[in-house]
Amino acid sequence: DAGVTQSPTHLIKTRGQQVTLRCSPKSGHDTVSWYQQALGQGPQFIFQYYEEEERQRGNFPDRFSGHQFPNYSSELNVNALLLGDSALYLCASSYRGAQQYFGPGTRLTVT
Amino acid sequence: DQQVKQNSPSLSVQEGRISILNCDYTNSMFDYFLWYKKYPAEGPTFLISISSIKDKNEDGRFTVFLNKSAKHLSLHIVPSQPGDSAVYFCAASAYLSYGGSQGNLIFGKGTKLSVKP
């Protein structure tokens, strides 16, 4: 049984560009949450998707947007990238939000 | 304002001894608490959790204690092994009304545990 998978593993972008990160949840899970982990910090909640709708959102600007597909997979989009967006982006899946399982993350570097 | 605090950035313990990792929270709406372990270049791995209706949960070498009045929880690892060396994150969430599910996780900054042979 595959766990949570994320792609790509690493990504380098330039300031002002746009990026899309992808996540496939663990089998049987219907909820996907995205987190940003800066160096030396704990993961910070970006938003959560359930039934293809954004159900909760953390304190992140509108440049961060997402989508959930009918097969429960999800995308995170970041527009107008800033240097401060450089971080590890983690996807977590769960069944109805309980006990979240994390993927390995996508390391985004903005230059 | 940090709602979940792990005040010890690092902890060093001898193999075979007890490791105690601490976590404090400020939001009284939190009703579910979790510990995650993270190795470099990997995502956090779920370790153990506890609901606010309990004060202790045990799973093998790992025990989590919850003191609601003090808004404090701790993770005990007995006996500690070199493979336990990792960063440990404490996380908390609150039950939401929609779909009867847990909300987003609020994480502490983590404690780096080193277990020396």
Interface residues (C-beta under 8 A of the other chain):
Chain A: V4 T31 S33 Y35 G40 Q41 G42 P43 Q44 F45 Q48 Y50 R55 Q56 G58 L90 A92 S94 R96 G97 A98 Q99 Q100 Y101 F102 G103 P104 G105
Chain B: V4 Y32 L34 Y36 A41 E42 G43 P44 T45 F46 S49 F89 A91 S93 L96 Y98 G99 G100 S101 Q102 G103 N104 L105 I106 F107 G108 K109 G110
